[in-house]
Amino acid sequence: METCTPPERPEVSRTPLSPQLLPPITTQLNMEKHLQAVEVAKTPSSHSSVSEIDPETSKSAYRKADRRVLLWYSFVYLIMRIHVSNITNTAIINVEEGDGIKHQLGDLSSSQWAWVISIFYYPYMFAEPASTLLLKRLSPRVWMSRIMITWGIISMCQGATQNYGSMLAVRFLLGLAEAGYYPGVLYHLSFWYPAKSMALRIAFFYACGQFSGTISGLLAYGISFINGAGGLAGWRWVFLIEGIPAILCGIYTFFFLPNYPETSHFLTPQEQQAILSNLPATQPSAQAKTWNPEQFKSVFKDPTTLSFTLVWICHAIGGWGVSTVLPTVIYDLGLTDSAVAQLMTMPTYAFGCLSLILIGYIIQQRLLIPWTAAIALEIIACACYIALILIQSPVGKYILVSIATACSICIYPILWPERIRAAHGTTSAGLTIGLTNAAAQFSGILGPRVYESKYGPTYRVSFAASIGLLVGAIVAIAASWFLVRRQDRKGEAFGEERA
């Protein structure tokens, strides 16, 4: 049998495949999938046999990677979510004193305020796929630092807006500047960790971001007491103060964030090899081309692209929609005044973070699979929304909103490893991560409209809409589960390595 030496950077069109080297292929579709797997295969030097790696070396390598990459990204994500949440906090800050943001920007209507929130997500959604691929093209260190510095500067500019139009313009630019951070982190992590090891790590990363809900509420509560200092309203101080940390994080990231395992000096050569040898051949590689036209086409032919997108859209609006206006909803329930309503968001997010870490750990230990966990959480959220329509007690409604929000927090991070695993290749992974997360931005585009103040204080119409959307999410999760399992079986038939 003729021996074929793999080229340094495989190209499907240049790699002759002998029929003797392939399992039986009966359809053109199967041939295309097999060729795609060959195209994304990494070089032999990047993937030695895992059995040759000392387990202690592997543990040491991942401990270092967790400290230098995962922990830093998690901290920055917390900072990012604080500034994303601050627009919802400013909605009710100092309203009793007549210094509220809606009044000072021109007595904004509920529809205008919904536009202030949602316009941020339009450029965010459309720029994310390209931004994710640019991370590979320009290097994670450079691209991530750019995102942090520009979002910090523009976030502070919100404090200088004087009317409805200027706030819309700044919010649009802010979404454009920040687009790509979250999917960029997931894409970057896929160069370091196999998908099977991501469940708890993504859960921790995501939980840090959601924990910001407790901090942002506390910050808004404290900043409300400096209303009028320097002639500025409290809501302006929120934007000015919370934009500074992002700029400092961007400067640090430029100098200290490692790009890839094979270029990281804090790892020994043995540790670099330990990390690379654990990565399946279908995951992204630093040596692979950033742009592969065949992989680009395959993304839109893959049925999992549609099924996962439907999951993200339905859950974004039905599950996450309430989070975009959570302080306002709690305030409208009549439990307390605006200042204390900020504090009452803290237990909601704290409970969600603890639930996410626990579920992530259970999945990592293989005591529960992500699919059944996601479906169960969506069913619980639906039950909460049904009860919210029926009961009258403000305290009971607060508890149910908190449980529903906690369930919503958990869905995306427990499904992300499966989404990443379903993508084959560097271009495919970057594009699918960006496209999928772009779909999640419907939470910010339509969520504020589903939960407009005109539907308060009961929000029965909003809760009913959420129920319908979550049922759609459950169906889409089940469809994705079926499609990924079918993909796994085909991969095993061709001998593809799967995480």
Residue pairs with C-beta under 8 A, 6 or more apart in sequence:
1 18
1 20
1 21
2 18
4 15
4 16
4 18
4 21
6 15
6 41
6 43
6 44
7 14
7 15
8 43
8 287
9 287
9 288
9 289
10 38
10 39
10 40
10 41
11 39
12 35
12 36
12 38
12 39
12 294
15 38
15 39
17 35
17 38
22 34
22 494
23 493
23 494
23 495
25 31
25 34
30 490
30 494
32 298
33 490
33 494
34 494
35 294
36 294
36 295
36 298
36 424
36 425
36 428
37 281
37 282
37 424
37 491
37 494
37 496
39 292
39 294
39 295
39 425
40 281
40 282
40 285
40 288
40 295
40 424
40 425
40 426
40 428
41 281
42 276
42 279
42 281
42 285
42 287
42 288
43 287
46 262
46 276
46 277
46 279
46 285
46 287
47 276
47 277
47 279
47 281
48 273
48 276
48 277
49 277
50 277
50 278
52 277
53 270
53 273
53 274
53 277
53 278
54 270
54 274
57 268
57 270
57 271
57 274
58 271
58 274
58 275
58 278
60 271
61 261
61 267
61 271
61 272
61 274
61 275
62 193
62 197
62 275
64 266
64 267
64 271
65 192
65 193
65 261
65 267
65 275
66 201
68 257
68 258
68 264
68 266
69 188
69 189
69 192
69 257
69 258
70 189
70 201
70 204
70 205
72 253
72 256
72 257
73 185
73 188
73 189
73 205
74 204
74 205
74 208
74 209
75 208
75 249
76 148
76 181
76 246
76 249
76 253
77 181
77 182
77 185
77 205
77 206
77 208
77 209
78 208
78 209
78 211
78 212
78 215
79 212
79 245
79 246
79 249
80 151
80 178
80 181
80 182
80 209
80 212
80 246
81 209
81 210
81 212
81 213
81 216
82 212
82 215
82 216
82 219
82 242
82 245
83 151
83 152
83 155
83 242
83 243
83 246
84 178
84 212
85 212
85 213
85 216
86 155
86 216
86 219
86 220
86 238
86 239
86 242
87 116
87 117
87 120
87 158
87 171
88 117
88 324
88 325
88 326
88 327
88 328
89 216
89 217
89 219
89 220
89 238
89 327
89 342
90 101
90 220
90 235
90 238
90 239
91 100
91 101
91 102
91 113
91 325
91 327
91 328
92 100
92 327
92 328
92 331
92 338
92 341
92 342
93 100
93 101
93 220
93 223
93 224
93 227
93 234
93 235
93 238
93 338
93 339
93 342
94 100
94 224
94 227
94 233
94 234
94 235
94 338
95 102
95 103
95 338
96 337
96 338
97 227
99 227
99 228
99 233
99 234
99 235
100 235
101 233
101 235
102 108
102 113
104 233
104 235
105 116
105 161
105 162
105 163
105 164
105 167
106 163
106 164
108 116
108 164
110 452
110 453
110 454
111 452
112 164
113 448
113 453
114 448
114 449
114 452
115 168
116 164
116 167
116 168
116 171
117 171
117 324
117 325
117 444
117 448
118 444
118 445
118 446
118 447
118 448
118 449
119 168
119 171
119 172
119 175
120 171
120 172
120 174
120 175
120 444
121 175
121 441
121 442
121 443
121 444
121 445
122 172
122 175
122 441
122 445
123 172
123 173
123 175
123 176
123 179
124 175
124 176
124 178
124 179
124 438
124 441
124 444
125 179
125 438
125 439
125 441
125 442
125 445
126 179
126 438
127 175
127 176
127 179
127 180
128 179
128 180
128 183
128 434
128 435
128 437
128 438
128 441
129 430
129 431
129 434
129 435
129 438
130 180
130 434
131 143
131 147
131 179
131 180
131 183
131 184
131 434
132 180
132 183
132 184
132 187
132 430
132 431
132 433
132 434
133 290
133 291
133 427
133 430
133 431
133 434
134 143
134 180
135 143
135 144
135 180
135 184
135 187
135 188
135 430
136 187
136 284
136 290
136 426
136 430
137 290
139 259
140 184
140 188
140 257
140 259
140 260
141 253
141 254
141 257
141 258
141 259
142 254
143 180
143 184
144 181
144 184
144 185
144 188
144 250
144 253
144 257
145 250
145 251
145 253
145 254
145 257
146 250
147 177
147 178
147 179
147 180
147 181
147 184
147 250
148 181
148 246
148 247
148 249
148 250
148 253
149 246
149 247
149 250
149 251
150 177
150 178
150 250
151 174
151 177
151 178
151 181
151 246
152 243
152 244
152 245
152 246
152 247
152 248
152 249
152 250
153 243
153 247
154 170
154 173
154 174
154 177
154 243
155 174
155 239
155 242
155 243
155 246
156 239
156 240
156 243
156 244
157 170
157 173
157 239
158 167
158 170
158 171
158 174
158 239
159 232
159 235
159 236
159 237
159 238
159 239
159 240
159 243
160 236
161 167
161 170
180 434
182 209
182 437
183 433
183 434
183 436
183 437
183 438
185 205
186 202
186 416
186 420
186 433
186 437
187 284
187 429
187 430
187 433
187 434
189 198
189 201
189 202
190 198
190 283
190 284
190 420
190 429
190 433
191 260
191 261
191 279
191 283
191 284
191 285
191 286
192 260
192 261
192 275
193 201
193 278
193 279
194 278
194 279
194 280
194 283
194 499
195 280
195 283
195 417
195 418
195 420
195 421
195 499
196 417
196 421
196 499
197 278
197 364
197 499
198 416
198 417
198 420
199 360
199 363
199 364
199 370
199 414
199 417
200 357
200 360
200 361
200 363
200 364
202 360
202 413
202 414
202 416
202 417
203 356
203 357
203 359
203 360
203 361
203 363
203 413
203 414
204 357
204 360
205 413
206 356
206 409
206 412
206 413
207 352
207 353
207 356
207 357
207 360
207 409
207 413
208 353
210 349
210 352
210 353
210 356
210 409
211 349
211 350
211 353
212 349
213 323
213 326
213 345
213 346
213 348
213 349
213 352
214 345
214 346
214 347
214 349
214 350
214 353
216 242
216 345
217 327
217 342
217 343
217 344
217 345
217 346
217 349
218 342
218 343
218 346
219 238
219 241
219 242
220 238
220 342
221 339
221 340
221 342
221 343
223 234
223 237
223 238
223 241
224 234
224 339
224 342
225 234
226 234
226 237
227 233
227 234
227 237
228 234
229 237
232 240
258 264
258 266
259 286
260 286
261 267
261 272
261 275
261 276
261 286
262 272
262 276
262 286
263 286
264 272
267 275
279 285
280 497
280 498
280 499
281 496
281 497
282 423
282 424
282 425
282 496
282 497
282 498
282 499
283 420
283 429
283 499
284 425
284 426
284 429
284 430
285 426
288 425
288 426
288 427
289 426
289 427
290 426
290 427
290 430
291 427
292 425
292 426
292 427
292 428
295 424
295 425
295 426
295 427
295 428
295 431
296 427
296 428
296 431
298 424
298 428
299 305
299 423
299 428
299 431
299 432
299 435
302 422
303 483
304 422
304 480
304 483
304 484
304 487
305 432
305 435
307 476
307 479
307 480
307 483
308 415
308 419
308 422
308 432
308 436
308 476
308 480
309 435
309 436
309 439
310 472
310 473
310 476
310 479
311 415
311 473
311 476
311 477
311 480
312 412
312 436
312 437
312 439
312 440
312 442
313 439
313 440
313 442
314 469
314 470
314 472
314 473
314 476
315 378
315 408
315 411
315 412
315 440
315 469
315 470
315 473
316 439
316 440
316 441
316 442
316 443
316 446
316 447
317 442
317 443
317 446
317 447
317 450
317 465
317 466
317 469
318 465
318 466
318 467
318 468
318 469
318 470
318 472
318 473
319 378
319 381
319 404
319 407
319 408
319 411
319 443
319 466
319 469
319 470
319 473
320 408
320 440
320 443
320 447
321 443
321 446
321 447
321 448
321 450
321 451
321 462
321 466
322 329
322 401
322 404
322 405
322 408
322 447
322 451
322 462
322 466
323 405
323 408
323 443
323 447
324 443
324 444
324 447
324 448
324 451
325 447
325 448
325 451
326 345
326 348
326 401
326 405
327 338
327 341
327 342
327 345
328 451
328 453
328 456
329 401
329 451
329 456
329 459
330 336
330 341
330 344
330 345
330 398
330 401
331 337
331 338
331 341
332 453
332 456
332 457
332 459
333 394
333 397
333 398
333 401
333 457
334 394
334 457
335 341
335 344
335 394
335 395
335 398
336 344
344 398
347 402
348 401
348 402
348 405
348 406
349 405
349 409
351 402
351 403
351 406
352 405
352 406
352 408
352 409
352 410
353 409
355 406
355 407
355 409
355 410
356 409
356 410
356 413
356 414
359 368
359 373
359 377
359 410
359 414
360 413
360 414
362 368
362 373
363 369
363 370
363 373
363 414
370 414
370 415
370 417
370 418
371 418
371 477
371 478
371 480
371 481
373 410
373 414
374 410
374 411
374 414
374 415
374 477
375 474
375 477
375 478
377 407
377 410
377 411
378 407
378 411
378 470
378 473
378 474
378 477
379 474
380 403
380 404
380 407
381 403
381 404
381 407
381 408
381 466
381 470
382 467
382 470
382 471
384 400
384 401
384 403
384 404
384 407
385 400
385 404
385 463
385 464
385 466
385 467
385 470
386 463
386 467
387 396
387 400
388 397
388 400
388 401
388 404
388 459
388 460
388 463
389 460
389 463
389 464
391 397
391 400
411 473
412 440
415 477
415 480
418 480
418 484
419 432
419 433
419 436
420 429
420 432
420 433
421 484
421 498
421 499
422 432
422 483
422 484
422 487
423 429
423 431
423 432
423 433
450 462
450 465
450 466
451 459
451 462
455 461
455 462
488 498
491 498
492 498
